[in-house]
Amino acid sequence: MLILTRKLGEKINIGDDITVTLLDIKGAQIKLGIDAPKHIGIHRNEIYEKIREENVMASNISGAELSEAADLL
């Protein structure tokens, strides 16, 4: 893990396409602005984990369930 120290308004570049800007600090919270291409997904970790879990559950569908879904279409 890379750990960086930034002041308000300072930026971090990730590759050529992503810029992270420190926008605000209030107590234990910070606000980050992330500028990235639209094809790159940006999610809070708890949302990313939920998406990942749902994808795993969706991939565990049985052959019978797939056939049933295909019949409905």
C-alpha positions as CSV (number, residue, x, y, z in Angstrom):
1,M,0.0,0.0,0.0
2,L,1.3,3.4,-0.9
3,I,0.6,6.1,1.7
4,L,0.7,9.7,0.7
5,T,0.2,13.0,2.5
6,R,-1.8,15.7,0.7
7,K,-3.0,19.2,1.6
8,L,-6.3,20.7,0.5
9,G,-6.5,21.1,-3.2
10,E,-3.5,18.9,-3.9
11,K,-3.9,16.0,-6.4
12,I,-2.7,12.5,-6.9
13,N,-2.5,11.0,-10.4
14,I,-3.1,7.3,-11.1
15,G,-1.7,6.4,-14.5
16,D,-2.5,8.9,-17.2
17,D,-6.3,8.9,-16.8
18,I,-7.2,9.2,-13.2
19,T,-6.8,12.2,-10.9
20,V,-7.8,12.3,-7.2
21,T,-8.1,15.7,-5.6
22,L,-8.4,16.4,-1.8
23,L,-11.4,18.7,-1.7
24,D,-12.3,19.1,2.0
25,I,-11.4,18.0,5.5
26,K,-13.9,18.1,8.4
27,G,-12.9,16.2,11.5
28,A,-12.3,12.6,10.7
29,Q,-13.9,12.9,7.2
30,I,-12.3,13.9,3.9
31,K,-13.9,14.6,0.6
32,L,-12.2,13.3,-2.5
33,G,-12.9,14.3,-6.1
34,I,-12.1,11.6,-8.6
35,D,-11.7,12.4,-12.3
36,A,-11.6,9.2,-14.4
37,P,-12.8,8.0,-17.8
38,K,-16.5,6.9,-17.8
39,H,-15.5,3.2,-18.5
40,I,-13.7,2.9,-15.1
41,G,-16.1,2.0,-12.3
42,I,-15.6,4.0,-9.1
43,H,-17.5,2.7,-6.0
44,R,-17.2,3.0,-2.3
45,N,-15.8,-0.3,-0.9
46,E,-19.1,-1.4,0.7
47,I,-20.9,-0.9,-2.6
48,Y,-18.1,-2.7,-4.5
49,E,-18.3,-5.7,-2.1
50,K,-22.1,-5.9,-2.5
51,I,-21.8,-5.9,-6.3
52,R,-19.1,-8.6,-6.1
53,E,-21.3,-10.7,-3.8
54,E,-24.3,-10.4,-6.1
55,N,-22.1,-11.3,-9.1
56,V,-20.9,-14.5,-7.3
57,M,-24.5,-15.4,-6.4
58,A,-25.6,-14.9,-10.0
59,S,-22.9,-17.1,-11.3
60,N,-24.0,-19.9,-9.0
61,I,-27.3,-20.5,-10.9
62,S,-27.9,-24.2,-11.7
63,G,-28.5,-25.5,-15.2
64,A,-32.1,-26.2,-14.4
65,E,-32.6,-22.6,-13.3
66,L,-31.0,-21.4,-16.5
67,S,-33.3,-23.6,-18.6
68,E,-36.3,-22.3,-16.7
69,A,-35.3,-18.7,-17.3
70,A,-34.7,-19.4,-21.0
71,D,-38.1,-21.0,-21.3
72,L,-39.7,-17.8,-19.9
73,L,-38.0,-15.8,-22.6
